[in-house]
Amino acid sequence: MPPPAPPTVLVPSERAVVLLSCALSALGSGLLVATHALWPDLRSRARLLLLFLSLADLLSAASYFYGVLQDFEGSSWDCVLQGAVSTFASTSSFFWTVAIALYLYLSIVRSMCGPEARRLLWVFHIVSWGVPLVITVVAVALKKIGYDASDVSVGWCWIDLEAEDRVLWMLLTGKLWELLAYVTLPMLYLLIRKHISRAHAALSEYRPIISQAQQLQRQTSVADKKLVLIPLIFIFLRVWSTVRFILTLYGSPVVQSPVLVVLHGIGNTFQGGANCITFALCTRPVRTRLLSLCCCCPSQPPAQSPPKAAAPSQTGQAQRPTRTPGELLCT
């Protein structure tokens, strides 16, 4: 077993940047929770999953903020508490991030709905809250969580530097799930994007009206951009933590580079802010209502034309509009 990594000394400027990132992440997570509470008509099962992810990110940002602010020098009781909370919250965030991707895949590609979707939600709860809780409780009981202001953290407590099997517990309490997410997220979103592209090509043959085709093209374009950005943003934020973890295993001095330290601190703490940008500020229905709320003018529903009688089909029933995968993802 290699000797423990030496402590990384945070200069005030680095500490201020990480604290600011924690605050912005908490603000973004709180904003996502607020949008879910304020506008019931925007709620969907996918946004319900996003609500639970935001709660995990909010708890994670708060625990990291406390750890960086305290500047621990040993395994005190609040160091262990902060390490346990951040371990549970960050691991839960990994699971909920993958759960959202899996739900979108099953609902868009596999057309899952109804009772199956409700049962899957309970499975997500058991796995995304239960597995991190069990891992954290076992780690605390075995006294694996403690002082870790080292090359694998940025001032907060995590796995005790004195633990002989610390690398194993670093994997179990975060790194293993992080690496699995690197593979799972791009794969799921790539499959969803391919399905939407095929659906767009098929529906184009049955929508000869130019205005409808253009609207479908805009919706598909927005969906494509989100499907590319979501895994890329996640990987960009978390990869710096993985890089420093690998460099630590090989004993490289580059691990204490100030640039890597700051990127690691921002990447581990800004997930809530990134989710807010992606799922709130870059989503038109949410963004429009937020702007209306900030401008102190109530959001008014768009004017609707008088209802028209639906043309009966051969069976005597009204035709029902088709909801494309692009429309589902954009909202």
HUDA-V776092 format. One record per residue. N is the residue number from 1. RES is the residue in one small letter. SS is DSSP state (a for helix, b for strand, c for the rest). Layout:
N;RES;SS / N;RES;SS
This chain:
1;m;c / 2;p;c / 3;p;c / 4;p;c / 5;a;c / 6;p;c / 7;p;c / 8;t;c / 9;v;c / 10;l;c / 11;v;c / 12;p;a / 13;s;a / 14;e;a / 15;r;a / 16;a;a / 17;v;a / 18;v;a / 19;l;a / 20;l;a / 21;s;a / 22;c;a / 23;a;a / 24;l;a / 25;s;a / 26;a;a / 27;l;a / 28;g;a / 29;s;a / 30;g;a / 31;l;a / 32;l;a / 33;v;a / 34;a;a / 35;t;a / 36;h;a / 37;a;a / 38;l;a / 39;w;c / 40;p;a / 41;d;a / 42;l;a / 43;r;c / 44;s;c / 45;r;a / 46;a;a / 47;r;a / 48;l;a / 49;l;a / 50;l;a / 51;l;a / 52;f;a / 53;l;a / 54;s;a / 55;l;a / 56;a;a / 57;d;a / 58;l;a / 59;l;a / 60;s;a / 61;a;a / 62;a;a / 63;s;a / 64;y;a / 65;f;a / 66;y;a / 67;g;a / 68;v;a / 69;l;a / 70;q;a / 71;d;c / 72;f;c / 73;e;c / 74;g;c / 75;s;c / 76;s;c / 77;w;a / 78;d;a / 79;c;a / 80;v;a / 81;l;a / 82;q;a / 83;g;a / 84;a;a / 85;v;a / 86;s;a / 87;t;a / 88;f;a / 89;a;a / 90;s;a / 91;t;a / 92;s;a / 93;s;a / 94;f;a / 95;f;a / 96;w;a / 97;t;a / 98;v;a / 99;a;a / 100;i;a / 101;a;a / 102;l;a / 103;y;a / 104;l;a / 105;y;a / 106;l;a / 107;s;a / 108;i;a / 109;v;c / 110;r;c / 111;s;c / 112;m;c / 113;c;c / 114;g;c / 115;p;a / 116;e;a / 117;a;a / 118;r;a / 119;r;a / 120;l;a / 121;l;a / 122;w;a / 123;v;a / 124;f;a / 125;h;a / 126;i;a / 127;v;a / 128;s;a / 129;w;a / 130;g;a / 131;v;a / 132;p;a / 133;l;a / 134;v;a / 135;i;a / 136;t;a / 137;v;a / 138;v;a / 139;a;a / 140;v;a / 141;a;a / 142;l;c / 143;k;c / 144;k;c / 145;i;b / 146;g;b / 147;y;c / 148;d;c / 149;a;c / 150;s;c / 151;d;c / 152;v;c / 153;s;c / 154;v;c / 155;g;c / 156;w;c / 157;c;c / 158;w;b / 159;i;b / 160;d;c / 161;l;c / 162;e;c / 163;a;c / 164;e;c / 165;d;c / 166;r;a / 167;v;a / 168;l;a / 169;w;a / 170;m;a / 171;l;a / 172;l;a / 173;t;a / 174;g;a / 175;k;a / 176;l;a / 177;w;a / 178;e;a / 179;l;a / 180;l;a / 181;a;a / 182;y;a / 183;v;a / 184;t;a / 185;l;a / 186;p;a / 187;m;a / 188;l;a / 189;y;a / 190;l;a / 191;l;a / 192;i;a / 193;r;a / 194;k;a / 195;h;a / 196;i;a / 197;s;a / 198;r;a / 199;a;a / 200;h;a / 201;a;a / 202;a;a / 203;l;a / 204;s;a / 205;e;c / 206;y;c / 207;r;c / 208;p;c / 209;i;c / 210;i;a / 211;s;a / 212;q;a / 213;a;a / 214;q;a / 215;q;a / 216;l;a / 217;q;a / 218;r;a / 219;q;a / 220;t;a / 221;s;a / 222;v;a / 223;a;a / 224;d;a / 225;k;a / 226;k;a / 227;l;a / 228;v;a / 229;l;a / 230;i;a / 231;p;a / 232;l;a / 233;i;a / 234;f;a / 235;i;a / 236;f;a / 237;l;a / 238;r;a / 239;v;a / 240;w;a / 241;s;a / 242;t;a / 243;v;a / 244;r;a / 245;f;a / 246;i;a / 247;l;a / 248;t;a / 249;l;a / 250;y;c / 251;g;c / 252;s;c / 253;p;a / 254;v;a / 255;v;a / 256;q;a / 257;s;c / 258;p;a / 259;v;a / 260;l;a / 261;v;a / 262;v;a / 263;l;a / 264;h;a / 265;g;a / 266;i;a / 267;g;a / 268;n;a / 269;t;a / 270;f;c / 271;q;a / 272;g;a / 273;g;a / 274;a;a / 275;n;a / 276;c;a / 277;i;a / 278;t;a / 279;f;a / 280;a;a / 281;l;a / 282;c;c / 283;t;c / 284;r;a / 285;p;a / 286;v;a / 287;r;a / 288;t;a / 289;r;a / 290;l;a / 291;l;a / 292;s;a / 293;l;a / 294;c;a / 295;c;c / 296;c;c / 297;c;c / 298;p;c / 299;s;c / 300;q;c / 301;p;c / 302;p;c / 303;a;c / 304;q;c / 305;s;c / 306;p;c / 307;p;c / 308;k;c / 309;a;c / 310;a;c / 311;a;c / 312;p;b / 313;s;c / 314;q;c / 315;t;c / 316;g;c / 317;q;c / 318;a;b / 319;q;c / 320;r;c / 321;p;c / 322;t;c / 323;r;c / 324;t;c / 325;p;a / 326;g;a / 327;e;a / 328;l;a / 329;l;a / 330;c;a / 331;t;c
